[in-house]
Amino acid sequence: MITTRDLTKVYRSRGREVTALDHVDLHVRPGEVYGVIGRSGAGKSTLIRCVNLLERPTSGTVTVDGQDLTALGGRGNRAPRPLRQARGGIGMIFQHFNLLSSRTVQGNVELPLEILGLGRRERARKALDLLDLVGLSDHARSHPSRLSGGQKQRVGIARALAGDPKVLLSDEATSALDPETTRSVLNLLRDLNRQLGLTILLITHEMDVVKSVCDSAALMEKGRIVESGVVSDLLATPGSRLAHELFPVGGTASGEDRTVVDITFHGESADRPVISQLTRAHDLDVSILGAAMDTVGGRQVGRMRIELPGRPAENGAPLDFLRAQGLTVELADPVPPARPGAAADGPRLEKQRQERTEESAR
């Protein structure tokens, strides 16, 4: 449904060049919720604005619903008619709502319908239907100033749906909301995805958003996508940075003759007493150093960090036992995995490694 190939965006100002997108390849399948996550400055907002050509990329292509938007021409301030028509199939919701304070809730939803040339009665009927869909039919005559943040965002969602889009773009739509309201808005987006068959591309810096609603996800750093895939597959992939970020677990070995292991429970293994089975089968004392559980895609998923007696070379049989139970098993890195966009932490982490080495030598 959405495909970018070799997408590059370079900003030029006062003789300097800043590369916001660096040869980005992205593929969002029809009907899925796809999350792009990364820290501020990673290029997320530029990416989503290039998808509907609010920002024209420097090079590369953007294809939405089989149509190459970058081939529709136009370099001036006003988009050409073919591009405006193509954008009719793409809705967008924003972090700060962008509602008109002078219009009622219904009037805000009717605005894109006016632009499309619909008559007054048809506009009113459709706007009220959309407000009912997002749970705000009782507030049609209210003005935005009388609404809560969550309600304002629901108005923004209704307005984005006015043109019957196949694709919905969400630019940090929940980052200005409290946790409870965020959950409510995310549940609404997931319901709309299922009821209307919407393909949703959302950008966020919140891992909980990815866990709550996303089928697939990508991690961006410095204008590049450094990891992407189906969330459930990433959780089962050893070494996945997104898996570590989604379910962070801590804890270090209590001694040099110990093995610290990260295990990921998914599918049927999440419901089985695997650790107690391991202790009985191999007569081991297992220490649980940390754990995190949550629901992803309607299934229980979790990560756990455990400590086994003995060095890794002595724990081949217990590790094989865990793998045979359908778990993803990794020997824990003594240094935590990098956070999204944390490349600048490299020197600090290297210094920590050196200090640990020196301590061991002493």
C-alpha positions in Angstrom: 0.0 0.0 0.0 2.9 2.4 0.8 6.4 1.9 -0.6 9.3 4.2 -0.6 12.5 3.4 -2.5 15.8 5.1 -2.0 14.0 8.0 -0.5 16.4 10.9 0.3 15.7 14.4 1.6 18.4 17.0 1.9 17.8 20.5 3.3 20.1 23.2 2.2 20.5 26.5 4.1 23.3 29.1 4.1 25.7 26.8 2.2 25.1 23.8 4.5 23.4 20.5 3.8 21.5 18.5 6.3 20.4 15.0 5.3 17.1 14.2 7.0 16.4 11.0 5.0 19.2 8.9 3.8 18.1 6.3 1.1 15.1 5.0 3.0 13.3 1.9 1.8 9.9 1.2 3.5 7.1 -1.1 2.7 3.7 -1.0 4.4 1.3 -3.8 3.5 -2.4 -3.1 2.8 -4.5 -3.2 6.0 -1.7 -3.1 8.5 -0.7 -0.7 11.3 3.0 0.2 10.8 4.9 2.1 13.3 8.1 4.1 12.7 10.0 4.8 16.0 13.0 6.8 16.8 14.3 9.7 18.8 13.9 13.4 17.9 15.9 14.2 14.8 15.9 10.7 13.5 13.9 11.8 10.4 10.5 10.4 11.3 8.4 13.5 10.7 10.3 14.2 7.4 9.5 10.7 6.3 5.8 10.9 6.9 5.6 14.3 5.3 7.3 12.9 2.2 4.8 10.1 2.0 2.0 12.5 1.1 4.5 14.9 -0.6 3.9 17.8 1.9 7.7 17.6 1.6 9.0 16.8 -1.8 11.9 14.4 -1.5 15.3 15.3 -3.0 15.4 11.9 -4.7 13.7 8.5 -4.6 10.1 7.4 -5.1 6.9 7.3 -3.0 4.2 4.9 -4.1 0.8 4.9 -2.4 -1.9 2.4 -3.5 0.0 1.7 -6.7 0.4 5.3 -7.7 3.9 6.9 -7.9 3.3 10.3 -6.2 6.7 11.6 -7.0 5.9 11.3 -10.7 2.9 13.7 -10.5 5.1 16.8 -10.9 4.9 20.2 -9.5 7.7 22.2 -7.8 5.8 25.4 -6.8 3.9 26.2 -3.6 0.7 24.8 -5.0 0.4 21.1 -5.7 -0.7 20.1 -9.2 -4.3 18.8 -9.6 -3.3 15.1 -10.0 -1.3 15.2 -6.8 -4.2 16.9 -4.9 -6.5 14.1 -6.2 -4.1 11.4 -5.1 -3.9 13.0 -1.6 -7.6 12.5 -1.3 -6.9 8.9 -0.5 -4.5 9.8 2.3 -5.7 11.2 5.6 -3.4 12.7 8.2 -3.7 13.4 11.9 -1.3 15.7 13.8 0.3 16.0 17.2 -1.3 19.4 18.0 -4.7 18.7 16.4 -4.6 21.7 14.0 -8.3 22.5 14.6 -9.9 25.9 13.7 -11.0 27.6 16.9 -13.6 29.6 15.0 -15.5 26.5 13.8 -17.6 24.1 15.7 -16.5 20.4 16.0 -18.9 19.6 13.1 -17.5 22.6 11.1 -14.0 21.3 11.5 -14.9 17.9 10.1 -16.9 19.5 7.3 -13.9 21.6 6.1 -12.3 19.0 3.8 -15.8 18.2 2.5 -16.3 21.8 1.5 -13.0 21.7 -0.3 -14.2 18.6 -2.1 -17.3 20.5 -3.2 -20.0 18.5 -1.4 -23.3 20.2 -0.7 -24.3 21.5 2.7 -26.7 18.7 3.5 -24.3 16.0 2.4 -21.5 17.6 4.3 -23.6 17.7 7.5 -24.7 14.1 7.2 -21.2 12.8 6.6 -19.6 14.9 9.4 -22.2 13.6 11.9 -21.6 10.0 10.8 -17.9 10.5 11.3 -18.3 12.1 14.7 -20.5 9.2 15.7 -17.8 6.8 14.5 -15.2 8.4 16.8 -17.6 8.8 19.7 -18.2 12.5 19.6 -21.7 12.9 18.1 -22.8 14.7 21.3 -20.2 17.4 20.8 -21.0 18.4 17.2 -22.0 22.0 18.1 -19.2 22.5 20.6 -16.1 24.5 19.8 -12.6 23.0 20.2 -11.9 25.2 23.3 -14.5 23.2 25.2 -12.9 19.8 24.5 -10.2 17.8 26.2 -7.0 16.9 24.4 -8.3 13.4 23.6 -11.5 14.7 22.3 -9.7 17.2 20.1 -7.6 14.4 18.6 -10.8 12.4 17.9 -12.1 15.4 16.0 -8.8 15.4 14.1 -9.2 11.7 13.3 -12.8 12.3 12.1 -11.6 15.1 9.8 -8.9 12.9 8.4 -11.5 10.3 7.5 -13.7 12.8 5.7 -12.3 12.0 2.2 -12.8 8.2 2.7 -9.0 7.6 2.6 -7.4 4.2 2.2 -4.3 5.4 4.1 -4.1 7.2 7.4 -0.9 8.9 8.5 -0.4 9.7 12.1 2.4 12.2 13.1 3.0 11.7 16.9 -0.8 11.8 17.4 -0.6 10.7 21.0 2.5 12.4 22.3 0.6 15.4 23.7 -1.9 13.1 25.6 -1.8 11.5 29.0 -1.4 7.7 29.2 -5.1 6.9 29.7 -6.2 9.1 26.8 -3.3 7.7 24.7 -4.7 4.2 25.2 -8.2 5.3 24.2 -7.0 7.0 21.0 -4.8 4.0 20.1 -7.8 1.7 20.6 -9.8 3.9 18.3 -7.1 3.7 15.6 -7.0 0.0 15.9 -10.8 -0.3 15.7 -10.8 2.0 12.6 -8.1 -0.2 11.0 -10.3 -3.2 11.4 -13.7 -1.7 10.6 -12.6 0.3 7.6 -9.6 -1.7 6.4 -7.4 1.4 6.8 -3.7 1.1 6.3 -2.1 3.2 9.1 1.4 4.6 9.1 2.2 6.2 12.4 5.4 7.7 13.8 6.2 7.9 17.4 8.9 7.9 20.0 6.9 5.8 22.4 7.5 2.1 22.6 4.1 1.5 24.2 2.5 2.7 21.0 4.3 0.0 19.0 3.3 -2.6 21.5 -0.3 -1.6 21.6 -1.3 -1.3 18.0 1.4 -2.0 15.5 1.6 -5.1 13.3 5.0 -4.1 11.9 7.6 -1.5 12.9 10.8 0.2 11.9 13.6 1.8 13.9 15.0 5.0 12.5 18.4 6.6 13.3 20.0 9.6 11.6 17.7 9.4 8.6 18.1 5.7 8.1 16.0 2.7 8.9 18.3 0.4 10.8 15.8 -2.4 11.6 12.3 -3.3 10.4 9.9 -6.1 10.2 6.7 -7.7 11.7 6.7 -7.1 15.4 6.0 -10.7 16.3 9.0 -11.8 14.1 11.3 -9.2 15.6 10.5 -10.4 19.1 11.6 -13.9 18.0 14.8 -12.6 16.4 18.0 -12.9 18.4 19.8 -9.6 18.6 16.8 -7.5 17.6 17.3 -4.0 18.9 13.5 -3.3 18.7 12.8 -6.4 20.8 15.2 -5.2 23.4 13.6 -1.7 23.4 10.0 -3.1 23.5 10.8 -5.3 26.5 13.8 -4.0 28.4 15.1 -6.3 31.1 18.0 -5.5 33.5 20.3 -7.4 35.8 24.0 -8.4 35.8 25.8 -11.6 36.7 26.5 -12.2 40.4 29.9 -13.6 39.7 32.3 -14.5 36.9 31.2 -18.2 36.9 27.6 -17.4 36.0 25.7 -17.3 32.7 23.2 -14.6 32.2 20.5 -15.4 29.5 17.7 -13.3 27.9 14.8 -15.4 26.9 11.7 -14.3 25.0 8.3 -16.0 25.5 5.9 -15.8 22.6 3.1 -18.0 21.3 2.2 -21.1 23.3 5.5 -20.9 25.4 4.2 -17.8 27.2 1.6 -19.9 29.0 3.9 -22.7 30.1 6.0 -23.0 33.4 9.2 -23.2 31.5 11.5 -22.0 34.2 10.2 -24.5 36.8 10.5 -27.3 34.2 14.1 -26.2 33.5 15.0 -26.3 37.2 13.6 -29.8 37.6 14.9 -31.3 34.4 18.5 -30.1 35.0 18.5 -29.8 38.8 19.5 -26.1 38.6 19.1 -23.1 40.9 17.9 -20.4 38.5 17.8 -16.8 39.5 15.4 -14.4 37.8 17.1 -11.0 37.3 14.3 -9.2 35.5 11.2 -9.7 33.5 8.7 -7.8 31.4 5.3 -9.0 30.1 2.7 -7.4 27.9 0.1 -8.1 25.1 1.3 -7.6 21.5 -1.2 -8.3 18.7 -3.6 -9.9 21.1 -1.0 -12.4 22.4 1.0 -12.5 25.6 4.7 -11.8 25.0 7.4 -11.4 27.5 11.2 -11.3 28.1 13.0 -12.5 31.1 16.7 -12.3 32.2 17.8 -15.3 34.2 21.1 -16.4 35.7 22.4 -20.0 35.5 25.2 -21.4 37.6 28.4 -22.1 35.6 29.9 -20.4 32.6 28.2 -20.5 29.2 30.3 -23.4 27.9 29.0 -25.5 30.9 25.3 -24.7 30.1 24.8 -26.2 26.7 22.1 -28.6 27.8 20.0 -26.1 29.7 20.2 -23.6 26.8 19.2 -26.3 24.4 16.3 -27.2 26.7 15.0 -23.6 26.6 15.3 -23.4 22.8 13.4 -26.7 22.5 10.5 -25.1 24.3 10.1 -22.6 21.5 11.9 -19.7 23.3 14.2 -17.2 21.8 17.5 -17.5 23.8 20.4 -15.1 23.9 23.4 -14.8 26.0 23.0 -11.3 27.6 25.4 -8.6 26.6 27.0 -7.1 29.7 26.6 -3.7 28.1 22.9 -2.7 27.5 21.9 -2.3 23.8 21.9 1.2 22.4 18.7 3.2 22.7 17.2 4.6 19.5 19.4 7.4 18.3 21.9 6.8 21.0 25.0 6.6 18.8 26.4 9.6 20.7 26.6 7.3 23.7 29.3 5.2 22.1 32.3 6.9 23.7 30.6 6.7 27.2 29.9 3.0 26.8 33.4 2.3 25.6 34.8 4.1 28.6 32.6 1.9 30.8 33.9 -1.2 29.1 37.5 -0.1 29.7 36.8 0.7 33.4 35.3 -2.8 33.8 38.4 -4.4 32.1 40.8 -2.4 34.3 38.8 -3.4 37.4 39.0 -7.1 36.5 42.8 -6.8 35.9 43.2 -5.3 39.4 
